[in-house]
Amino acid sequence: MAKHGLLIVISGPSGVGKGTVRERLMDDKSLNLVYSVSYTTREMRPGEVDGVDYRFVDDATFASMVKSGGFLEHTNFVKHNYGTPKKEVFEALEQGKNVILEIEVNGAHEIMKKCSRENLLTVFILPPDRKTLEERLAGRETEDPAVIAARLAKAKRELALAKDYDYEIVNDDLDTAVKTLRGIIAERLAKLQ
């Protein structure tokens, strides 16, 4: 039977590059990683694929999943709901796979309370500075200025919570950030052997 997998939580403000870091990390097959695709009620952005980037559902479907206990964690942000599917995550972990969750800080704190720290690794991705974060969010060209302002206000609150995570990584150079995170995961997996 496979050894229980490691649950890896990656958080950080919108626009910090969490998704890009995660995508690059997934290329390393030696880490036996799977990405947990979250559910959301927000609209699909250009280029996103349902079931790959998110599972896009309506409010009624999401509410039904909350009521039935289908989420490991869930939250509302900028008028949309987001949630991590409990069954899929636990099944992957029981199969010995290492599961990456890319979630915001409220959800991460829920998981920190619910899950054993022995099989949990939490990482907060930081921007080099606020100006860079603003430029990255504006550069997406996928959201209006009010949503960007809400994301920046939330980023300020999130940055104060980075200290609650096992590790903090500044994403000022993508290759370095990915290499650092890969090393942290590999070291933690070696300790679990």
C-alpha positions as CSV (number, residue, x, y, z in Angstrom):
1,M,0.0,0.0,0.0
2,A,1.2,3.5,-0.8
3,K,2.5,5.8,1.9
4,H,0.2,8.6,2.8
5,G,0.9,11.7,0.7
6,L,1.9,15.2,1.7
7,L,-0.7,18.0,1.5
8,I,1.0,21.1,0.2
9,V,-0.8,24.5,0.7
10,I,0.4,27.4,-1.4
11,S,-1.1,30.8,-0.6
12,G,-0.2,34.4,-1.4
13,P,-1.9,37.6,-2.7
14,S,-3.6,37.7,-6.1
15,G,-1.1,38.4,-8.8
16,V,2.0,37.1,-6.8
17,G,2.5,34.2,-9.3
18,K,1.2,31.3,-7.3
19,G,-0.3,29.6,-10.3
20,T,2.8,30.0,-12.4
21,V,5.1,28.7,-9.6
22,R,2.7,25.7,-9.2
23,E,2.6,25.0,-12.9
24,R,6.3,24.9,-13.2
25,L,6.6,22.7,-10.1
26,M,4.2,20.2,-11.5
27,D,6.7,19.5,-14.3
28,D,8.9,17.7,-11.7
29,K,7.5,14.1,-11.9
30,S,9.9,12.9,-9.1
31,L,7.7,14.8,-6.6
32,N,4.6,12.8,-7.4
33,L,2.4,15.9,-7.4
34,V,-1.3,16.3,-8.2
35,Y,-3.1,19.6,-8.3
36,S,-6.4,19.9,-6.5
37,V,-8.7,21.8,-8.8
38,S,-10.9,24.1,-6.8
39,Y,-14.6,24.9,-7.4
40,T,-15.7,28.4,-7.9
41,T,-18.8,30.4,-8.7
42,R,-16.9,33.2,-10.6
43,E,-17.0,33.6,-14.4
44,M,-14.3,31.8,-16.4
45,R,-11.5,34.2,-17.6
46,P,-10.3,34.1,-21.2
47,G,-7.9,31.1,-21.6
48,E,-9.2,29.2,-18.6
49,V,-10.5,25.6,-19.0
50,D,-13.2,24.1,-16.8
51,G,-11.9,21.2,-14.8
52,V,-8.3,22.3,-15.3
53,D,-8.0,25.8,-13.9
54,Y,-11.2,25.6,-11.8
55,R,-14.5,23.7,-11.8
56,F,-16.9,26.5,-12.6
57,V,-20.3,26.0,-10.9
58,D,-23.4,28.1,-10.2
59,D,-24.3,29.4,-6.7
60,A,-26.9,26.6,-6.1
61,T,-24.5,23.8,-6.9
62,F,-21.8,25.4,-4.6
63,A,-24.3,25.8,-1.8
64,S,-25.4,22.2,-2.1
65,M,-21.8,21.1,-1.8
66,V,-21.2,23.2,1.3
67,K,-24.4,21.7,2.9
68,S,-23.3,18.2,2.1
69,G,-19.8,18.7,3.6
70,G,-18.2,18.3,0.2
71,F,-15.4,20.9,0.8
72,L,-12.3,20.6,2.9
73,E,-12.4,24.4,3.0
74,H,-14.4,27.1,1.3
75,T,-14.6,30.9,1.3
76,N,-16.1,33.9,-0.4
77,F,-13.9,36.5,-2.1
78,V,-14.9,39.5,-4.3
79,K,-18.5,38.2,-4.4
80,H,-17.6,34.7,-5.5
81,N,-17.2,31.4,-3.7
82,Y,-14.2,29.1,-3.8
83,G,-13.8,25.6,-2.3
84,T,-11.5,22.6,-2.2
85,P,-13.1,19.2,-2.8
86,K,-12.6,17.1,0.2
87,K,-13.2,13.6,-1.3
88,E,-10.7,14.1,-4.2
89,V,-8.0,15.5,-2.0
90,F,-8.3,12.6,0.6
91,E,-8.4,10.0,-2.1
92,A,-5.2,11.3,-3.7
93,L,-3.4,11.5,-0.4
94,E,-4.5,7.9,0.5
95,Q,-3.0,6.8,-2.8
96,G,0.4,8.2,-1.8
97,K,0.2,11.3,-4.1
98,N,1.3,14.7,-2.9
99,V,-1.5,17.2,-3.3
100,I,-1.0,20.9,-4.0
101,L,-3.7,23.3,-3.0
102,E,-3.4,26.8,-4.3
103,I,-5.8,28.6,-1.9
104,E,-6.2,31.9,-0.1
105,V,-5.3,32.5,3.5
106,N,-8.7,31.9,5.1
107,G,-9.0,28.5,3.5
108,A,-5.3,27.7,4.4
109,H,-6.0,28.5,8.1
110,E,-9.1,26.2,8.0
111,I,-6.8,23.4,6.7
112,M,-4.1,24.2,9.3
113,K,-6.7,23.7,12.0
114,K,-8.2,20.5,10.5
115,C,-5.1,18.6,9.3
116,S,-2.2,16.9,11.0
117,R,0.9,19.1,10.7
118,E,3.0,15.9,10.1
119,N,1.5,15.5,6.5
120,L,1.0,19.2,5.9
121,L,3.4,21.8,4.3
122,T,2.3,25.4,4.1
123,V,4.1,27.9,1.9
124,F,3.3,31.6,1.4
125,I,4.4,33.3,-1.8
126,L,5.3,36.9,-1.4
127,P,5.7,39.7,-4.0
128,P,9.0,41.5,-4.1
129,D,7.1,44.7,-3.3
130,R,3.6,46.3,-3.5
131,K,4.3,48.1,-6.8
132,T,5.3,44.9,-8.6
133,L,2.1,43.3,-7.3
134,E,0.0,46.2,-8.6
135,E,1.7,45.9,-12.0
136,R,1.1,42.1,-12.2
137,L,-2.6,42.5,-11.3
138,A,-3.2,45.3,-13.8
139,G,-1.1,43.4,-16.5
140,R,-3.6,40.5,-16.4
141,E,-6.2,42.8,-18.0
142,T,-8.9,40.4,-16.8
143,E,-10.6,42.5,-14.1
144,D,-11.9,46.0,-13.7
145,P,-10.2,48.6,-11.4
146,A,-12.7,48.0,-8.5
147,V,-11.8,44.3,-8.4
148,I,-8.1,45.0,-8.6
149,A,-8.5,47.5,-5.7
150,A,-10.3,44.9,-3.7
151,R,-7.5,42.3,-4.4
152,L,-4.9,44.8,-3.3
153,A,-6.7,45.6,-0.1
154,K,-7.0,41.9,0.6
155,A,-3.3,41.5,-0.2
156,K,-2.3,43.9,2.6
157,R,-4.3,41.8,5.1
158,E,-2.9,38.5,3.7
159,L,0.7,39.6,3.9
160,A,0.3,40.1,7.6
161,L,-0.6,36.4,7.9
162,A,2.5,35.1,6.0
163,K,4.2,34.4,9.4
164,D,1.6,31.6,10.1
165,Y,3.0,29.5,7.3
166,D,5.9,27.0,7.5
167,Y,7.8,28.9,4.7
168,E,7.8,32.2,2.9
169,I,9.2,32.5,-0.6
170,V,9.6,35.9,-2.4
171,N,8.7,35.5,-6.1
172,D,11.1,38.1,-7.5
173,D,12.7,35.6,-9.9
174,L,10.4,32.8,-11.1
175,D,13.2,30.2,-11.6
176,T,14.6,30.9,-8.1
177,A,11.1,30.7,-6.5
178,V,10.4,27.4,-8.2
179,K,13.8,25.9,-7.3
180,T,13.4,27.0,-3.6
181,L,9.9,25.5,-3.3
182,R,11.0,22.3,-5.1
183,G,13.8,21.9,-2.5
184,I,11.5,22.5,0.4
185,I,9.1,19.9,-0.8
186,A,11.8,17.3,-1.6
187,E,13.4,17.8,1.9
188,R,10.0,17.4,3.6
189,L,9.2,14.2,1.5
190,A,12.6,12.8,2.5
191,K,11.7,13.2,6.2
192,L,8.5,11.3,5.6
193,Q,10.2,8.2,4.2
